[in-house]
Amino acid sequence: QVQLVESGGGLVQAGRSLTLSCAGRGIIFRNNHMGWYRQAPGKQRELVADISVRGSTNYADSLKGRFTISRDNAKNMVNLQMNSLKPEDTAVYYCNTDPAYFNWGQGTQVTVSS
């Protein structure tokens, strides 16, 4: 059974940075196209960044230059470095395959204050 565990969220001021991490059990991330998603209050969950098996990355247009997705094959983790955070980045962040196939983890809350 696949389990996805996100961590690293918190409350930060606008302009600061956070790094989110996703650990996987029952899944080998390097063999899957992985993504980071987020869901803001009252909004649908959206894909913010993804990384292919080969390591190529894609980002939502509004996030390019601020977010960086990476994969640590040795630790079987997928990370999301978030810089220059804005209040509109406030959301619960999740990882999953892209497209999302497995049950969602609990996510990690990111709150950006102005």
N, C-alpha and C positions, 0 to 999 in steps of 0.2 A: 504494500500500500504506500502510495506516494504521500509524503508530508512536506509541506513548504513552510518554512519558519522565517519570518521577516523580523528585523531588528534595526535599531539605530535611530529611530525617530525621536522627536522631542519638540520642545518649545524654543524657538529662536527668534531673534530680531531680524527684521528685513535687512538684506545685504550680507547676512552671515551664511555659513556653509554647514552642510550635514552630509554624512555618508551613511547610506542604508546598506544593509547586508541581507542576503537571502541564503539560507542553508537548506539543503535538500536531503531527504531521506527516501530511499527507494527510487531515486532518479539520478542519473549521471548528467550533470548540466552540460558538459562538453559535447554530449551526443544529441543535444536538443537545441532548438531555436528558442531562446529565452527572452522574456520581456519583463519590464517593470510597468505596472499599471497604477493608476490612482483614482480614487473616488472622492470627490468633494461633496460636502453636504448638499443634498437636493439635486445632485447631478449623476449622470451615468458614469460607470467606470470607463476609463479611457487608457489606451496604451500610450506611454510616454517615451519609452526607449526599448529597443530590442537589440539582441546580439545573436548572430548566426553561428552555426557550428564552426564555420571558418573564421569567425571573429569579426566579421564586418558588422557595423553598427548603424542604426537608424534612430532618428529622434523626431518627436512631434515638432512641427515647424516653430511653434512658439517657444520651444525650449532649447533650440540649437545654440550651442555656445555656452550654455549654463550648466547643463547636465551631461554627465559622462557615465556610460554603462561599461562595466568590465566583468571579466570572469576569472576566477582563480581556480584553475583546474586541480591543483594539488589539494586545495581545501574543499573543492566542490561547492563553491559559493559564487553568487552573482552579486555584484555591488552597483550602487548608484551614487555617484558623487554629485552633489547638488550645490552649486555656487550661486552667489548673488540672489539668494532666495527672496521671493516676493510674497505678500499676503495671499495672493491668488494661488500660490503653490500649496496652501493649506489643504490637506486631504489625508485620507488613509492610503498608504502605499502598499502594494502587493506585488509579488512576483508570481510568474506562471510561465508555462510555455507560450509561444506565440505561433498560432492562435492558442488561446487558453483551453487546456484539455483537462487538467486535474482540478480536484477540489481546491478552493481558495483557502489560504492560510488565514490567520487572524489579522494579518496586516500590521503595519506600524504607523502610528499617528504622527504626522508632521504638522505643526502649527507655527505659522510665521506671523509675528506681530509687527505692526507698522510703527 
